[in-house]
C-alpha cells in the first residue's frame, strides 16, 4: 500500500511542508529511511537527521521546531523530493498510523476452527474467533469480537470481554475475569495458584489452597510469558489500562493501579498494592504486603522493600529517592580511596 504525504497529513490533521505527492509504502527509523519510507522525529537530538535523511515523509513534533535556534523546515535541502508534517506528537501520530495499517494487514478472524473444543452451552458470538486446538470450558462467557488463537486454554466460569485477544498458548484458569479490549500475548498465564505454603509441626511445607481468582480489567495488555496469580481469597486485580511487558510476575492478592507500566522481569510479591500511573522499569522487585503511592517511577533493578507514600522517582536497593541514590552512588565509588586514607590516619 502506498500513501501520499497529503493523505497522511489529512488523516493526522498535520501541517504539511514540501512535496505533497511524495509516496511512502513502509516505515523506518530516521537514520535508515529511504525514499519509500515514512519516519518520525520526536527528540531534539534527531533534528540534524532532517537534513541528511532520505525518508520520503517525516513526521515532526511541532514543539521541536519552536525551540530557540531551530531551523525552519522550509530551509532544508532537496525539499522538493520530500515532505515534512508537523504534528503535536510525532510518536503518537506514528502509532495512530501504524494502528490503521495493522488493522488492514491483520484483520480480525471469525469462526471456529477444527479441531477445537467448546463446552456445551457456551455461546460463541458470530464475530468471534476460536482457533484450532483451543479449549473453552463450561459456563464461559465470551464477548463480541473475542479472538482466541490456537492452543489457548480458557477454564470453567471464565468471562472474557468484547474485543479481547488471547494469542496462542495463553492459559486462563477457572473463575477468572478478563475485561474488554485486552491483549494477552503467547505464554501468558492468568490465575495459576499463588505461592502459598505453611510449614507444619514437622517442618513439612503444606500447600494453602488458593481459592480466589484473578481479575484483569479493560484495555490491559500483558506481554509474553507473564503471570498473574490467583488470590488465596478474594481477587488479584490488574486495573484498567495497565501495560505489562514480557516475563513479569504478579503474585497472589496483588493490586496494580490504573494506567501503570510494568517493564520486563518486574516481580511483585503477594498482597502488595501498586498505585495509579506508576512506572516500574526492568527487574524492579517489590516486597510483599506493602503499598506504593500513585505516580511513582522506579529505576531498573530497584528493590522496593517498604511502603512508598510519596510520588517521585526512586532508585537502588532498598529504593530511595533517585537524587539521593545518585549522590550515594558517587560516594560508593569513592569508598576504596576513603578507606585507604582512613587506614593511613589510623596507623598514625
C-alpha positions in Angstrom: 0.0 0.0 0.0 1.2 3.5 -0.9 0.1 6.7 0.8 0.9 10.3 -0.2 2.2 12.9 2.2 -1.1 14.8 1.5 -3.2 11.8 2.6 -1.1 11.3 5.7 -1.3 15.0 6.7 -5.1 14.9 6.2 -5.6 11.9 8.4 -3.4 13.4 11.2 -4.5 16.9 10.8 -0.9 17.9 10.4 0.8 20.9 8.8 2.4 19.9 5.5 5.6 21.3 4.1 7.3 20.1 0.9 6.2 17.6 -1.7 2.6 16.8 -1.1 2.7 14.0 -3.6 5.7 12.2 -2.0 4.7 8.5 -1.8 5.6 6.1 1.0 4.9 2.4 1.4 6.8 1.4 4.5 8.2 2.8 7.8 11.8 3.0 9.1 13.9 4.8 11.7 15.1 8.3 10.6 18.7 7.2 10.2 17.9 4.2 7.9 14.9 5.5 6.0 14.9 5.6 2.2 12.6 7.5 -0.2 9.8 4.9 0.2 9.8 5.2 4.0 7.7 7.2 6.5 9.7 8.2 9.6 9.3 10.5 12.6 11.3 12.8 14.8 10.2 13.4 18.4 13.5 14.1 20.1 15.7 17.2 19.7 18.9 15.1 19.2 17.5 13.7 16.0 16.8 17.1 14.4 20.1 17.1 12.5 18.9 13.9 10.7 16.2 16.0 9.0 18.9 17.4 6.7 20.5 14.1 5.9 17.6 11.6 5.9 16.4 10.1 2.6 12.9 9.5 4.0 10.1 10.4 1.7 7.9 11.7 4.5 8.9 12.7 8.1 6.5 13.4 11.0 8.0 16.1 13.2 6.8 17.1 16.7 5.8 20.7 16.4 7.4 21.8 19.7 10.9 20.9 18.3 10.7 23.5 15.6 9.7 26.2 18.0 12.8 26.0 20.2 15.4 28.7 20.1 17.8 28.2 17.2 15.8 25.5 15.5 15.8 25.6 11.7 12.8 26.4 9.6 11.6 23.2 7.8 11.4 25.2 4.5 15.2 25.7 4.6 16.1 22.1 4.2 17.9 20.9 1.1 16.2 18.8 -1.6 12.8 19.9 -0.2 11.1 19.2 -3.5 11.7 15.4 -3.1 10.5 15.1 0.5 7.7 16.1 2.8 7.6 17.1 6.5 4.4 17.0 8.5 4.2 18.9 11.8 2.1 17.3 14.4 1.6 17.7 18.1 3.3 14.4 19.0 5.2 12.6 16.2 5.5 9.3 18.1 1.8 9.3 18.9 0.9 10.2 15.3 3.1 7.3 14.0 1.3 5.0 16.4 -2.0 6.1 15.1 -1.0 5.4 11.5 0.5 2.0 12.4 -2.7 1.0 14.1 -4.7 1.8 10.9 -2.2 -0.2 8.8 -2.2 -3.1 11.2 -5.9 -3.4 11.1 -5.8 -3.7 7.3 -2.8 -6.1 7.3 -4.1 -8.3 10.1 -7.9 -8.2 10.0 -9.9 -9.8 12.8 -10.6 -13.5 12.2 -14.1 -15.1 12.6 -15.4 -18.6 13.1 -14.5 -21.7 14.9 -11.6 -23.8 13.6 -11.4 -27.5 13.9 -10.3 -29.4 15.9 -11.1 -27.3 18.9 -13.3 -27.9 21.9 -16.1 -25.6 23.1 -18.1 -26.9 26.0 -21.8 -27.4 25.6 -23.9 -24.4 26.2 -21.2 -21.8 25.6 -22.4 -19.1 23.2 -19.8 -18.0 20.7 -20.6 -14.6 19.1 -20.9 -14.6 15.3 -17.9 -12.2 15.0 -15.7 -14.2 17.5 -12.8 -16.4 16.5 -11.7 -19.7 18.2 -8.5 -21.2 16.7 -7.6 -24.9 16.2 -6.8 -26.9 19.4 -8.3 -24.2 21.7 -10.2 -25.4 24.7 -13.2 -23.5 26.1 -14.5 -24.7 29.4 -18.0 -24.8 31.0 -20.0 -21.7 31.6 -17.5 -19.5 29.8 -18.9 -16.1 28.7 -17.4 -14.7 25.5 -17.9 -11.0 24.4 -18.4 -9.8 20.9 -15.3 -10.0 18.6 -13.2 -12.0 21.0 -10.2 -13.6 19.3 -8.9 -16.8 20.9 -5.9 -18.2 18.9 -4.8 -21.8 18.6 -3.8 -23.8 21.6 -5.3 -21.3 24.1 -7.0 -22.7 27.2 -10.0 -21.0 28.9 -11.1 -22.7 32.1 -14.6 -23.1 33.5 -16.6 -20.0 34.5 -14.2 -17.5 32.9 -15.6 -14.3 31.5 -13.8 -12.5 28.5 -15.0 -9.1 27.4 -15.6 -7.6 24.0 -12.7 -7.4 21.6 -10.2 -9.1 23.8 -7.4 -11.1 22.1 -5.8 -14.3 23.6 -2.8 -15.3 21.5 -1.6 -18.8 21.0 -0.7 -20.7 24.2 -2.5 -18.3 26.7 -3.9 -20.1 29.7 -6.8 -18.7 31.7 -7.6 -20.7 34.8 -11.1 -21.2 36.1 -13.3 -18.4 37.6 -11.0 -15.6 36.3 -12.3 -12.4 34.6 -10.8 -10.5 31.7 -12.2 -7.2 30.6 -12.8 -5.6 27.2 -10.1 -4.7 24.7 -7.4 -6.6 26.4 -4.4 -8.3 24.6 -2.7 -11.3 26.2 0.4 -12.5 24.3 1.6 -16.0 23.9 2.5 -17.9 27.1 0.6 -15.6 29.5 -0.9 -17.5 32.4 -3.8 -15.9 34.3 -5.0 -17.5 37.6 -2.3 -20.1 38.4 -2.1 -20.8 42.1 -0.4 -18.2 44.3 2.8 -19.2 46.1 1.2 -20.2 49.4 2.7 -22.7 51.7 2.9 -23.1 55.5 5.2 -25.5 57.4 3.5 -27.9 59.8 4.8 -29.0 63.2 7.3 -31.4 61.5 8.6 -28.6 59.2 6.9 -30.0 56.1 5.7 -27.3 53.8 1.9 -27.7 53.4 0.0 -26.1 50.5 -2.5 -23.5 51.3 -5.4 -23.8 48.8 -5.7 -20.7 46.6 -9.5 -20.3 46.1 -9.7 -16.7 44.9 -9.4 -15.6 41.3 -7.6 -13.0 39.1 -9.4 -10.0 37.5 -8.0 -8.2 34.5 -9.9 -5.0 33.8 -10.5 -3.3 30.4 -7.7 -2.3 28.0 -4.9 -4.2 29.7 -2.0 -5.6 27.6 0.1 -8.4 29.0 3.4 -9.4 27.4 4.6 -12.9 26.6 5.2 -15.4 29.4 4.0 -13.1 32.1 1.9 -14.5 35.0 -0.9 -13.1 37.2 -1.6 -15.5 40.1 -5.0 -16.1 41.6 -5.7 -14.8 45.1 -5.7 -17.0 48.1 -9.0 -15.4 49.0 -10.7 -12.6 47.1 -9.1 -11.4 43.9 -5.7 -10.4 42.4 -6.6 -7.2 40.4 -5.0 -5.6 37.5 -6.9 -2.3 36.9 -7.8 -0.8 33.5 -5.2 0.4 31.0 -2.2 -1.3 32.8 0.5 -2.3 30.3 2.7 -5.2 31.3 5.9 -6.3 29.5 7.2 -9.8 29.0 8.3 -12.0 31.9 6.5 -10.2 34.7 5.3 -11.9 37.8 2.3 -10.6 39.7 1.7 -12.6 42.9 -1.5 -13.5 44.7 -3.7 -10.7 46.1 -1.7 -8.0 44.4 -3.5 -4.9 43.2 -2.0 -2.9 40.3 -3.4 0.6 39.8 -4.8 2.1 36.7 -2.5 3.1 33.8 0.6 1.7 35.4 3.6 0.3 33.4 5.4 -2.9 34.5 8.5 -3.5 32.4 10.3 -6.7 31.7 11.2 -9.0 34.7 9.3 -7.0 37.3 8.3 -9.1 40.2 5.6 -8.1 42.7 5.2 -10.2 45.9 1.9 -11.1 47.5 -0.7 -8.7 48.8 1.2 -5.6 47.7 -0.6 -2.6 46.1 0.9 -0.5 43.3 -0.7 2.9 42.7 -2.0 4.5 39.5 0.2 5.9 36.8 3.4 4.3 38.2 6.3 3.0 36.1 8.3 0.0 37.3 11.3 -0.4 34.9 13.2 -3.5 34.2 13.9 -6.0 37.0 12.3 -4.0 39.8 11.4 -6.1 42.7 8.6 -5.3 45.1 8.3 -6.9 48.6 5.1 -8.3 49.9 2.4 -6.6 51.9 3.5 -3.0 51.0 1.8 -0.1 49.3 3.2 2.2 46.6 1.7 5.7 46.0 0.3 6.9 42.7 2.8 8.5 40.2 6.0 6.7 41.4 8.8 5.8 39.0 11.4 3.1 39.9 14.7 2.8 38.1 16.0 -0.5 36.8 16.7 -3.2 39.4 15.3 -1.1 42.2 14.3 -3.1 45.3 11.2 -1.8 47.0 11.5 -3.2 50.5 8.9 -1.0 52.2 5.9 1.1 51.5 6.4 4.3 49.4 4.0 7.0 50.4 5.3 9.9 48.3 5.1 10.3 44.5 8.5 10.7 42.8 11.5 8.9 41.3 13.3 6.1 43.2 16.4 4.0 42.6 18.6 1.4 44.3 18.1 -1.4 46.8 16.5 -0.6 49.1 14.9 2.0 46.9 15.4 5.6 47.9 14.7 8.9 46.2 16.7 9.0 42.9 18.6 12.2 43.6 19.8 10.8 46.9 20.7 7.5 45.3 22.8 9.2 42.6 24.7 11.1 45.3 25.2 8.0 47.3 26.4 6.0 44.3 29.1 8.7 43.7 30.2 8.2 47.4 30.2 4.4 47.0 32.6 4.6 44.1 35.0 6.6 46.3 34.8 4.2 49.2 38.1 2.3 48.4 40.1 5.6 48.4 38.3 6.8 51.5 39.2 3.5 53.3 42.8 3.8 52.3 43.0 7.3 53.7 41.2 6.2 56.9 43.7 3.3 57.4 46.6 5.7 56.9 45.2 8.0 59.6 44.6 5.1 62.0 48.2 4.0 61.5 49.4 7.4 62.6 
